[in-house]
Amino acid sequence: MFVDVSCKKCGTRKRLDVGAPAAGQPLEEYVRLVVDRLSHQPSFGCFGGHFELAPPLPNFWEVHWSTLGQI
């Protein structure tokens, strides 16, 4: 799955790979976990088969969730 991300400072926009849901995992749940991870909100679910601590998404990035798709 890919989503467009743009930089509020320089205006650059790129399509980033955010992985894919595990077999049988509902897309809505997977997207919620991705949002939680990118915004560093605590989540009781596992992301990508393991728990991972990562810094929050920089404030100058904007994720365009309406562009979420296969390519």
mmCIF file of the N, C-alpha and C atoms, coordinates in Angstrom:
data_MODEL
# 
_entry.id   MODEL 
# 
loop_
_atom_site.group_PDB 
_atom_site.id 
_atom_site.type_symbol 
_atom_site.label_atom_id 
_atom_site.label_alt_id 
_atom_site.label_comp_id 
_atom_site.label_asym_id 
_atom_site.label_entity_id 
_atom_site.label_seq_id 
_atom_site.pdbx_PDB_ins_code 
_atom_site.Cartn_x 
_atom_site.Cartn_y 
_atom_site.Cartn_z 
_atom_site.occupancy 
_atom_site.B_iso_or_equiv 
_atom_site.pdbx_formal_charge 
_atom_site.auth_seq_id 
_atom_site.auth_comp_id 
_atom_site.auth_asym_id 
_atom_site.auth_atom_id 
_atom_site.pdbx_PDB_model_num 
ATOM 1   N N  . MET A 1 1  ? 0.843  -1.167  0.000  1.00 0.00 ? 1  MET A N  1 
ATOM 2   C CA . MET A 1 1  ? 0.000  0.000   0.000  1.00 0.00 ? 1  MET A CA 1 
ATOM 3   C C  . MET A 1 1  ? 0.900  1.244   0.000  1.00 0.00 ? 1  MET A C  1 
ATOM 4   N N  . PHE A 1 2  ? 0.469  2.244   -0.725 1.00 0.00 ? 2  PHE A N  1 
ATOM 5   C CA . PHE A 1 2  ? 1.223  3.483   -0.843 1.00 0.00 ? 2  PHE A CA 1 
ATOM 6   C C  . PHE A 1 2  ? 0.325  4.666   -0.491 1.00 0.00 ? 2  PHE A C  1 
ATOM 7   N N  . VAL A 1 3  ? 0.941  5.746   -0.027 1.00 0.00 ? 3  VAL A N  1 
ATOM 8   C CA . VAL A 1 3  ? 0.219  6.973   0.290  1.00 0.00 ? 3  VAL A CA 1 
ATOM 9   C C  . VAL A 1 3  ? 1.128  8.162   -0.047 1.00 0.00 ? 3  VAL A C  1 
ATOM 10  N N  . ASP A 1 4  ? 0.527  9.261   -0.473 1.00 0.00 ? 4  ASP A N  1 
ATOM 11  C CA . ASP A 1 4  ? 1.295  10.468  -0.770 1.00 0.00 ? 4  ASP A CA 1 
ATOM 12  C C  . ASP A 1 4  ? 1.578  11.237  0.515  1.00 0.00 ? 4  ASP A C  1 
ATOM 13  N N  . VAL A 1 5  ? 2.815  11.715  0.638  1.00 0.00 ? 5  VAL A N  1 
ATOM 14  C CA . VAL A 1 5  ? 3.235  12.536  1.771  1.00 0.00 ? 5  VAL A CA 1 
ATOM 15  C C  . VAL A 1 5  ? 3.911  13.776  1.193  1.00 0.00 ? 5  VAL A C  1 
ATOM 16  N N  . SER A 1 6  ? 3.565  14.939  1.723  1.00 0.00 ? 6  SER A N  1 
ATOM 17  C CA . SER A 1 6  ? 4.207  16.163  1.245  1.00 0.00 ? 6  SER A CA 1 
ATOM 18  C C  . SER A 1 6  ? 4.847  16.903  2.410  1.00 0.00 ? 6  SER A C  1 
ATOM 19  N N  . CYS A 1 7  ? 5.852  17.716  2.071  1.00 0.00 ? 7  CYS A N  1 
ATOM 20  C CA . CYS A 1 7  ? 6.561  18.522  3.055  1.00 0.00 ? 7  CYS A CA 1 
ATOM 21  C C  . CYS A 1 7  ? 5.968  19.930  3.040  1.00 0.00 ? 7  CYS A C  1 
ATOM 22  N N  . LYS A 1 8  ? 5.523  20.397  4.197  1.00 0.00 ? 8  LYS A N  1 
ATOM 23  C CA . LYS A 1 8  ? 4.939  21.736  4.294  1.00 0.00 ? 8  LYS A CA 1 
ATOM 24  C C  . LYS A 1 8  ? 5.991  22.826  4.123  1.00 0.00 ? 8  LYS A C  1 
ATOM 25  N N  . LYS A 1 9  ? 7.267  22.487  4.316  1.00 0.00 ? 9  LYS A N  1 
ATOM 26  C CA . LYS A 1 9  ? 8.331  23.495  4.202  1.00 0.00 ? 9  LYS A CA 1 
ATOM 27  C C  . LYS A 1 9  ? 8.778  23.703  2.758  1.00 0.00 ? 9  LYS A C  1 
ATOM 28  N N  . CYS A 1 10 ? 9.031  22.609  2.028  1.00 0.00 ? 10 CYS A N  1 
ATOM 29  C CA . CYS A 1 10 ? 9.590  22.756  0.682  1.00 0.00 ? 10 CYS A CA 1 
ATOM 30  C C  . CYS A 1 10 ? 8.596  22.419  -0.426 1.00 0.00 ? 10 CYS A C  1 
ATOM 31  N N  . GLY A 1 11 ? 7.455  21.812  -0.072 1.00 0.00 ? 11 GLY A N  1 
ATOM 32  C CA . GLY A 1 11 ? 6.444  21.485  -1.061 1.00 0.00 ? 11 GLY A CA 1 
ATOM 33  C C  . GLY A 1 11 ? 6.667  20.181  -1.802 1.00 0.00 ? 11 GLY A C  1 
ATOM 34  N N  . THR A 1 12 ? 7.755  19.474  -1.519 1.00 0.00 ? 12 THR A N  1 
ATOM 35  C CA . THR A 1 12 ? 8.030  18.195  -2.167 1.00 0.00 ? 12 THR A CA 1 
ATOM 36  C C  . THR A 1 12 ? 6.960  17.181  -1.781 1.00 0.00 ? 12 THR A C  1 
ATOM 37  N N  . ARG A 1 13 ? 6.504  16.417  -2.764 1.00 0.00 ? 13 ARG A N  1 
ATOM 38  C CA . ARG A 1 13 ? 5.483  15.391  -2.520 1.00 0.00 ? 13 ARG A CA 1 
ATOM 39  C C  . ARG A 1 13 ? 6.008  14.066  -3.067 1.00 0.00 ? 13 ARG A C  1 
ATOM 40  N N  . LYS A 1 14 ? 5.922  13.006  -2.242 1.00 0.00 ? 14 LYS A N  1 
ATOM 41  C CA . LYS A 1 14 ? 6.397  11.679  -2.645 1.00 0.00 ? 14 LYS A CA 1 
ATOM 42  C C  . LYS A 1 14 ? 5.358  10.633  -2.270 1.00 0.00 ? 14 LYS A C  1 
ATOM 43  N N  . ARG A 1 15 ? 5.403  9.529   -2.990 1.00 0.00 ? 15 ARG A N  1 
ATOM 44  C CA . ARG A 1 15 ? 4.535  8.384   -2.707 1.00 0.00 ? 15 ARG A CA 1 
ATOM 45  C C  . ARG A 1 15 ? 5.348  7.399   -1.883 1.00 0.00 ? 15 ARG A C  1 
ATOM 46  N N  . LEU A 1 16 ? 4.898  7.121   -0.659 1.00 0.00 ? 16 LEU A N  1 
ATOM 47  C CA . LEU A 1 16 ? 5.637  6.256   0.252  1.00 0.00 ? 16 LEU A CA 1 
ATOM 48  C C  . LEU A 1 16 ? 4.929  4.921   0.455  1.00 0.00 ? 16 LEU A C  1 
ATOM 49  N N  . ASP A 1 17 ? 5.722  3.886   0.599  1.00 0.00 ? 17 ASP A N  1 
ATOM 50  C CA . ASP A 1 17 ? 5.212  2.546   0.873  1.00 0.00 ? 17 ASP A CA 1 
ATOM 51  C C  . ASP A 1 17 ? 4.932  2.434   2.369  1.00 0.00 ? 17 ASP A C  1 
ATOM 52  N N  . VAL A 1 18 ? 3.691  2.107   2.739  1.00 0.00 ? 18 VAL A N  1 
ATOM 53  C CA . VAL A 1 18 ? 3.337  1.934   4.146  1.00 0.00 ? 18 VAL A CA 1 
ATOM 54  C C  . VAL A 1 18 ? 3.053  0.472   4.466  1.00 0.00 ? 18 VAL A C  1 
ATOM 55  N N  . GLY A 1 19 ? 3.530  -0.430  3.601  1.00 0.00 ? 19 GLY A N  1 
ATOM 56  C CA . GLY A 1 19 ? 3.363  -1.850  3.859  1.00 0.00 ? 19 GLY A CA 1 
ATOM 57  C C  . GLY A 1 19 ? 2.004  -2.361  3.423  1.00 0.00 ? 19 GLY A C  1 
ATOM 58  N N  . ALA A 1 20 ? 1.647  -3.523  3.898  1.00 0.00 ? 20 ALA A N  1 
ATOM 59  C CA . ALA A 1 20 ? 0.379  -4.160  3.530  1.00 0.00 ? 20 ALA A CA 1 
ATOM 60  C C  . ALA A 1 20 ? -0.194 -4.885  4.739  1.00 0.00 ? 20 ALA A C  1 
ATOM 61  N N  . PRO A 1 21 ? -1.516 -5.004  4.792  1.00 0.00 ? 21 PRO A N  1 
ATOM 62  C CA . PRO A 1 21 ? -2.123 -5.725  5.914  1.00 0.00 ? 21 PRO A CA 1 
ATOM 63  C C  . PRO A 1 21 ? -1.718 -7.199  5.915  1.00 0.00 ? 21 PRO A C  1 
ATOM 64  N N  . ALA A 1 22 ? -1.670 -7.774  7.098  1.00 0.00 ? 22 ALA A N  1 
ATOM 65  C CA . ALA A 1 22 ? -1.404 -9.210  7.222  1.00 0.00 ? 22 ALA A CA 1 
ATOM 66  C C  . ALA A 1 22 ? -2.595 -9.985  6.656  1.00 0.00 ? 22 ALA A C  1 
ATOM 67  N N  . ALA A 1 23 ? -2.365 -11.218 6.306  1.00 0.00 ? 23 ALA A N  1 
ATOM 68  C CA . ALA A 1 23 ? -3.433 -12.063 5.763  1.00 0.00 ? 23 ALA A CA 1 
ATOM 69  C C  . ALA A 1 23 ? -4.612 -12.095 6.733  1.00 0.00 ? 23 ALA A C  1 
ATOM 70  N N  . GLY A 1 24 ? -5.777 -11.730 6.228  1.00 0.00 ? 24 GLY A N  1 
ATOM 71  C CA . GLY A 1 24 ? -6.990 -11.747 7.052  1.00 0.00 ? 24 GLY A CA 1 
ATOM 72  C C  . GLY A 1 24 ? -7.215 -10.494 7.880  1.00 0.00 ? 24 GLY A C  1 
ATOM 73  N N  . GLN A 1 25 ? -6.252 -9.582  7.910  1.00 0.00 ? 25 GLN A N  1 
ATOM 74  C CA . GLN A 1 25 ? -6.400 -8.357  8.689  1.00 0.00 ? 25 GLN A CA 1 
ATOM 75  C C  . GLN A 1 25 ? -7.245 -7.352  7.909  1.00 0.00 ? 25 GLN A C  1 
ATOM 76  N N  . PRO A 1 26 ? -8.301 -6.809  8.533  1.00 0.00 ? 26 PRO A N  1 
ATOM 77  C CA . PRO A 1 26 ? -9.135 -5.832  7.837  1.00 0.00 ? 26 PRO A CA 1 
ATOM 78  C C  . PRO A 1 26 ? -8.327 -4.566  7.490  1.00 0.00 ? 26 PRO A C  1 
ATOM 79  N N  . LEU A 1 27 ? -8.596 -4.015  6.308  1.00 0.00 ? 27 LEU A N  1 
ATOM 80  C CA . LEU A 1 27 ? -7.889 -2.818  5.859  1.00 0.00 ? 27 LEU A CA 1 
ATOM 81  C C  . LEU A 1 27 ? -8.065 -1.662  6.833  1.00 0.00 ? 27 LEU A C  1 
ATOM 82  N N  . GLU A 1 28 ? -9.254 -1.489  7.388  1.00 0.00 ? 28 GLU A N  1 
ATOM 83  C CA . GLU A 1 28 ? -9.521 -0.387  8.320  1.00 0.00 ? 28 GLU A CA 1 
ATOM 84  C C  . GLU A 1 28 ? -8.629 -0.472  9.557  1.00 0.00 ? 28 GLU A C  1 
ATOM 85  N N  . GLU A 1 29 ? -8.460 -1.694  10.072 1.00 0.00 ? 29 GLU A N  1 
ATOM 86  C CA . GLU A 1 29 ? -7.601 -1.893  11.241 1.00 0.00 ? 29 GLU A CA 1 
ATOM 87  C C  . GLU A 1 29 ? -6.147 -1.581  10.902 1.00 0.00 ? 29 GLU A C  1 
ATOM 88  N N  . TYR A 1 30 ? -5.704 -2.026  9.735  1.00 0.00 ? 30 TYR A N  1 
ATOM 89  C CA . TYR A 1 30 ? -4.331 -1.786  9.314  1.00 0.00 ? 30 TYR A CA 1 
ATOM 90  C C  . TYR A 1 30 ? -4.058 -0.293  9.165  1.00 0.00 ? 30 TYR A C  1 
ATOM 91  N N  . VAL A 1 31 ? -4.984 0.425   8.524  1.00 0.00 ? 31 VAL A N  1 
ATOM 92  C CA . VAL A 1 31 ? -4.816 1.874   8.355  1.00 0.00 ? 31 VAL A CA 1 
ATOM 93  C C  . VAL A 1 31 ? -4.775 2.561   9.712  1.00 0.00 ? 31 VAL A C  1 
ATOM 94  N N  . ARG A 1 32 ? -5.617 2.128   10.656 1.00 0.00 ? 32 ARG A N  1 
ATOM 95  C CA . ARG A 1 32 ? -5.605 2.716   12.006 1.00 0.00 ? 32 ARG A CA 1 
ATOM 96  C C  . ARG A 1 32 ? -4.243 2.517   12.668 1.00 0.00 ? 32 ARG A C  1 
ATOM 97  N N  . LEU A 1 33 ? -3.662 1.323   12.509 1.00 0.00 ? 33 LEU A N  1 
ATOM 98  C CA . LEU A 1 33 ? -2.350 1.055   13.081 1.00 0.00 ? 33 LEU A CA 1 
ATOM 99  C C  . LEU A 1 33 ? -1.265 1.910   12.426 1.00 0.00 ? 33 LEU A C  1 
ATOM 100 N N  . VAL A 1 34 ? -1.360 2.116   11.109 1.00 0.00 ? 34 VAL A N  1 
ATOM 101 C CA . VAL A 1 34 ? -0.401 2.972   10.411 1.00 0.00 ? 34 VAL A CA 1 
ATOM 102 C C  . VAL A 1 34 ? -0.517 4.408   10.927 1.00 0.00 ? 34 VAL A C  1 
ATOM 103 N N  . VAL A 1 35 ? -1.736 4.909   11.049 1.00 0.00 ? 35 VAL A N  1 
ATOM 104 C CA . VAL A 1 35 ? -1.952 6.268   11.560 1.00 0.00 ? 35 VAL A CA 1 
ATOM 105 C C  . VAL A 1 35 ? -1.403 6.387   12.976 1.00 0.00 ? 35 VAL A C  1 
ATOM 106 N N  . ASP A 1 36 ? -1.688 5.401   13.825 1.00 0.00 ? 36 ASP A N  1 
ATOM 107 C CA . ASP A 1 36 ? -1.171 5.411   15.197 1.00 0.00 ? 36 ASP A CA 1 
ATOM 108 C C  . ASP A 1 36 ? 0.349  5.449   15.212 1.00 0.00 ? 36 ASP A C  1 
ATOM 109 N N  . ARG A 1 37 ? 0.967  4.657   14.351 1.00 0.00 ? 37 ARG A N  1 
ATOM 110 C CA . ARG A 1 37 ? 2.432  4.599   14.315 1.00 0.00 ? 37 ARG A CA 1 
ATOM 111 C C  . ARG A 1 37 ? 3.019  5.922   13.835 1.00 0.00 ? 37 ARG A C  1 
ATOM 112 N N  . LEU A 1 38 ? 2.464  6.459   12.759 1.00 0.00 ? 38 LEU A N  1 
ATOM 113 C CA . LEU A 1 38 ? 3.010  7.698   12.216 1.00 0.00 ? 38 LEU A CA 1 
ATOM 114 C C  . LEU A 1 38 ? 2.826  8.883   13.163 1.00 0.00 ? 38 LEU A C  1 
ATOM 115 N N  . SER A 1 39 ? 1.740  8.899   13.892 1.00 0.00 ? 39 SER A N  1 
ATOM 116 C CA . SER A 1 39 ? 1.504  10.017  14.813 1.00 0.00 ? 39 SER A CA 1 
ATOM 117 C C  . SER A 1 39 ? 1.978  9.687   16.226 1.00 0.00 ? 39 SER A C  1 
ATOM 118 N N  . HIS A 1 40 ? 2.545  8.491   16.408 1.00 0.00 ? 40 HIS A N  1 
ATOM 119 C CA . HIS A 1 40 ? 3.119  8.030   17.670 1.00 0.00 ? 40 HIS A CA 1 
ATOM 120 C C  . HIS A 1 40 ? 2.088  7.998   18.785 1.00 0.00 ? 40 HIS A C  1 
ATOM 121 N N  . GLN A 1 41 ? 0.857  7.668   18.429 1.00 0.00 ? 41 GLN A N  1 
ATOM 122 C CA . GLN A 1 41 ? -0.175 7.480   19.434 1.00 0.00 ? 41 GLN A CA 1 
ATOM 123 C C  . GLN A 1 41 ? -0.073 6.057   19.939 1.00 0.00 ? 41 GLN A C  1 
ATOM 124 N N  . PRO A 1 42 ? -0.269 5.849   21.251 1.00 0.00 ? 42 PRO A N  1 
ATOM 125 C CA . PRO A 1 42 ? -0.167 4.487   21.762 1.00 0.00 ? 42 PRO A CA 1 
ATOM 126 C C  . PRO A 1 42 ? -1.211 3.583   21.113 1.00 0.00 ? 42 PRO A C  1 
ATOM 127 N N  . SER A 1 43 ? -0.807 2.380   20.798 1.00 0.00 ? 43 SER A N  1 
ATOM 128 C CA . SER A 1 43 ? -1.715 1.417   20.196 1.00 0.00 ? 43 SER A CA 1 
ATOM 129 C C  . SER A 1 43 ? -1.529 0.082   20.900 1.00 0.00 ? 43 SER A C  1 
ATOM 130 N N  . PHE A 1 44 ? -2.632 -0.589  21.161 1.00 0.00 ? 44 PHE A N  1 
ATOM 131 C CA . PHE A 1 44 ? -2.541 -1.897  21.792 1.00 0.00 ? 44 PHE A CA 1 
ATOM 132 C C  . PHE A 1 44 ? -2.401 -2.988  20.754 1.00 0.00 ? 44 PHE A C  1 
ATOM 133 N N  . GLY A 1 45 ? -2.478 -2.626  19.476 1.00 0.00 ? 45 GLY A N  1 
ATOM 134 C CA . GLY A 1 45 ? -2.336 -3.603  18.403 1.00 0.00 ? 45 GLY A CA 1 
ATOM 135 C C  . GLY A 1 45 ? -0.902 -3.716  17.966 1.00 0.00 ? 45 GLY A C  1 
ATOM 136 N N  . CYS A 1 46 ? -0.615 -4.770  17.257 1.00 0.00 ? 46 CYS A N  1 
ATOM 137 C CA . CYS A 1 46 ? 0.710  -5.014  16.726 1.00 0.00 ? 46 CYS A CA 1 
ATOM 138 C C  . CYS A 1 46 ? 0.773  -4.456  15.315 1.00 0.00 ? 46 CYS A C  1 
ATOM 139 N N  . PHE A 1 47 ? 1.866  -3.809  14.951 1.00 0.00 ? 47 PHE A N  1 
ATOM 140 C CA . PHE A 1 47 ? 2.009  -3.248  13.612 1.00 0.00 ? 47 PHE A CA 1 
ATOM 141 C C  . PHE A 1 47 ? 3.018  -4.072  12.831 1.00 0.00 ? 47 PHE A C  1 
ATOM 142 N N  . GLY A 1 48 ? 2.595  -4.644  11.735 1.00 0.00 ? 48 GLY A N  1 
ATOM 143 C CA . GLY A 1 48 ? 3.503  -5.385  10.864 1.00 0.00 ? 48 GLY A CA 1 
ATOM 144 C C  . GLY A 1 48 ? 4.076  -6.643  11.478 1.00 0.00 ? 48 GLY A C  1 
ATOM 145 N N  . GLY A 1 49 ? 3.382  -7.228  12.438 1.00 0.00 ? 49 GLY A N  1 
ATOM 146 C CA . GLY A 1 49 ? 3.840  -8.478  13.026 1.00 0.00 ? 49 GLY A CA 1 
ATOM 147 C C  . GLY A 1 49 ? 4.785  -8.303  14.205 1.00 0.00 ? 49 GLY A C  1 
ATOM 148 N N  . HIS A 1 50 ? 5.096  -7.071  14.587 1.00 0.00 ? 50 HIS A N  1 
ATOM 149 C CA . HIS A 1 50 ? 5.965  -6.830  15.731 1.00 0.00 ? 50 HIS A CA 1 
ATOM 150 C C  . HIS A 1 50 ? 5.670  -5.455  16.317 1.00 0.00 ? 50 HIS A C  1 
ATOM 151 N N  . PHE A 1 51 ? 6.087  -5.236  17.541 1.00 0.00 ? 51 PHE A N  1 
ATOM 152 C CA . PHE A 1 51 ? 5.940  -3.930  18.156 1.00 0.00 ? 51 PHE A CA 1 
ATOM 153 C C  . PHE A 1 51 ? 7.154  -3.092  17.820 1.00 0.00 ? 51 PHE A C  1 
ATOM 154 N N  . GLU A 1 52 ? 6.928  -1.840  17.524 1.00 0.00 ? 52 GLU A N  1 
ATOM 155 C CA . GLU A 1 52 ? 8.032  -0.988  17.109 1.00 0.00 ? 52 GLU A CA 1 
ATOM 156 C C  . GLU A 1 52 ? 7.842  0.412   17.686 1.00 0.00 ? 52 GLU A C  1 
ATOM 157 N N  . LEU A 1 53 ? 8.894  0.929   18.285 1.00 0.00 ? 53 LEU A N  1 
ATOM 158 C CA . LEU A 1 53 ? 8.876  2.304   18.758 1.00 0.00 ? 53 LEU A CA 1 
ATOM 159 C C  . LEU A 1 53 ? 9.588  3.157   17.722 1.00 0.00 ? 53 LEU A C  1 
ATOM 160 N N  . ALA A 1 54 ? 8.933  4.192   17.255 1.00 0.00 ? 54 ALA A N  1 
ATOM 161 C CA . ALA A 1 54 ? 9.510  5.071   16.237 1.00 0.00 ? 54 ALA A CA 1 
ATOM 162 C C  . ALA A 1 54 ? 9.170  6.503   16.584 1.00 0.00 ? 54 ALA A C  1 
ATOM 163 N N  . PRO A 1 55 ? 10.006 7.443   16.168 1.00 0.00 ? 55 PRO A N  1 
ATOM 164 C CA . PRO A 1 55 ? 9.693  8.841   16.459 1.00 0.00 ? 55 PRO A CA 1 
ATOM 165 C C  . PRO A 1 55 ? 8.420  9.257   15.738 1.00 0.00 ? 55 PRO A C  1 
ATOM 166 N N  . PRO A 1 56 ? 7.716  10.250  16.255 1.00 0.00 ? 56 PRO A N  1 
ATOM 167 C CA . PRO A 1 56 ? 6.486  10.687  15.604 1.00 0.00 ? 56 PRO A CA 1 
ATOM 168 C C  . PRO A 1 56 ? 6.769  11.329  14.247 1.00 0.00 ? 56 PRO A C  1 
ATOM 169 N N  . LEU A 1 57 ? 5.771  11.326  13.414 1.00 0.00 ? 57 LEU A N  1 
ATOM 170 C CA . LEU A 1 57 ? 5.864  11.960  12.111 1.00 0.00 ? 57 LEU A CA 1 
ATOM 171 C C  . LEU A 1 57 ? 6.210  13.437  12.301 1.00 0.00 ? 57 LEU A C  1 
ATOM 172 N N  . PRO A 1 58 ? 7.202  13.942  11.580 1.00 0.00 ? 58 PRO A N  1 
ATOM 173 C CA . PRO A 1 58 ? 7.555  15.362  11.748 1.00 0.00 ? 58 PRO A CA 1 
ATOM 174 C C  . PRO A 1 58 ? 6.360  16.268  11.497 1.00 0.00 ? 58 PRO A C  1 
ATOM 175 N N  . ASN A 1 59 ? 6.283  17.370  12.237 1.00 0.00 ? 59 ASN A N  1 
ATOM 176 C CA . ASN A 1 59 ? 5.167  18.300  12.103 1.00 0.00 ? 59 ASN A CA 1 
ATOM 177 C C  . ASN A 1 59 ? 5.068  18.912  10.722 1.00 0.00 ? 59 ASN A C  1 
ATOM 178 N N  . PHE A 1 60 ? 6.159  18.933  9.965  1.00 0.00 ? 60 PHE A N  1 
ATOM 179 C CA . PHE A 1 60 ? 6.116  19.557  8.652  1.00 0.00 ? 60 PHE A CA 1 
ATOM 180 C C  . PHE A 1 60 ? 5.713  18.582  7.549  1.00 0.00 ? 60 PHE A C  1 
ATOM 181 N N  . TRP A 1 61 ? 5.433  17.320  7.887  1.00 0.00 ? 61 TRP A N  1 
ATOM 182 C CA . TRP A 1 61 ? 4.931  16.362  6.905  1.00 0.00 ? 61 TRP A CA 1 
ATOM 183 C C  . TRP A 1 61 ? 3.410  16.367  6.929  1.00 0.00 ? 61 TRP A C  1 
ATOM 184 N N  . GLU A 1 62 ? 2.812  16.187  5.773  1.00 0.00 ? 62 GLU A N  1 
ATOM 185 C CA . GLU A 1 62 ? 1.362  16.044  5.674  1.00 0.00 ? 62 GLU A CA 1 
ATOM 186 C C  . GLU A 1 62 ? 1.073  14.768  4.902  1.00 0.00 ? 62 GLU A C  1 
ATOM 187 N N  . VAL A 1 63 ? 0.323  13.856  5.518  1.00 0.00 ? 63 VAL A N  1 
ATOM 188 C CA . VAL A 1 63 ? -0.032 12.595  4.882  1.00 0.00 ? 63 VAL A CA 1 
ATOM 189 C C  . VAL A 1 63 ? -1.393 12.772  4.218  1.00 0.00 ? 63 VAL A C  1 
ATOM 190 N N  . HIS A 1 64 ? -1.474 12.446  2.935  1.00 0.00 ? 64 HIS A N  1 
ATOM 191 C CA . HIS A 1 64 ? -2.711 12.597  2.164  1.00 0.00 ? 64 HIS A CA 1 
ATOM 192 C C  . HIS A 1 64 ? -3.402 11.229  2.105  1.00 0.00 ? 64 HIS A C  1 
ATOM 193 N N  . TRP A 1 65 ? -4.205 10.911  3.140  1.00 0.00 ? 65 TRP A N  1 
ATOM 194 C CA . TRP A 1 65 ? -4.800 9.582   3.274  1.00 0.00 ? 65 TRP A CA 1 
ATOM 195 C C  . TRP A 1 65 ? -5.756 9.258   2.139  1.00 0.00 ? 65 TRP A C  1 
ATOM 196 N N  . SER A 1 66 ? -6.295 10.266  1.474  1.00 0.00 ? 66 SER A N  1 
ATOM 197 C CA . SER A 1 66 ? -7.210 9.998   0.356  1.00 0.00 ? 66 SER A CA 1 
ATOM 198 C C  . SER A 1 66 ? -6.490 9.340   -0.823 1.00 0.00 ? 66 SER A C  1 
ATOM 199 N N  . THR A 1 67 ? -5.145 9.374   -0.826 1.00 0.00 ? 67 THR A N  1 
ATOM 200 C CA . THR A 1 67 ? -4.376 8.771   -1.914 1.00 0.00 ? 67 THR A CA 1 
ATOM 201 C C  . THR A 1 67 ? -3.961 7.333   -1.610 1.00 0.00 ? 67 THR A C  1 
ATOM 202 N N  . LEU A 1 68 ? -4.364 6.788   -0.479 1.00 0.00 ? 68 LEU A N  1 
ATOM 203 C CA . LEU A 1 68 ? -3.989 5.430   -0.103 1.00 0.00 ? 68 LEU A CA 1 
ATOM 204 C C  . LEU A 1 68 ? -4.448 4.435   -1.155 1.00 0.00 ? 68 LEU A C  1 
ATOM 205 N N  . GLY A 1 69 ? -3.511 3.626   -1.647 1.00 0.00 ? 69 GLY A N  1 
ATOM 206 C CA . GLY A 1 69 ? -3.858 2.641   -2.665 1.00 0.00 ? 69 GLY A CA 1 
ATOM 207 C C  . GLY A 1 69 ? -2.689 1.731   -2.976 1.00 0.00 ? 69 GLY A C  1 
ATOM 208 N N  . GLN A 1 70 ? -2.872 0.887   -3.963 1.00 0.00 ? 70 GLN A N  1 
ATOM 209 C CA . GLN A 1 70 ? -1.878 -0.119  -4.312 1.00 0.00 ? 70 GLN A CA 1 
ATOM 210 C C  . GLN A 1 70 ? -0.650 0.472   -4.980 1.00 0.00 ? 70 GLN A C  1 
ATOM 211 N N  . ILE A 1 71 ? -0.820 1.467   -5.838 1.00 0.00 ? 71 ILE A N  1 
ATOM 212 C CA . ILE A 1 71 ? 0.335  2.048   -6.526 1.00 0.00 ? 71 ILE A CA 1 
ATOM 213 C C  . ILE A 1 71 ? 0.272  3.562   -6.445 1.00 0.00 ? 71 ILE A C  1 
# 
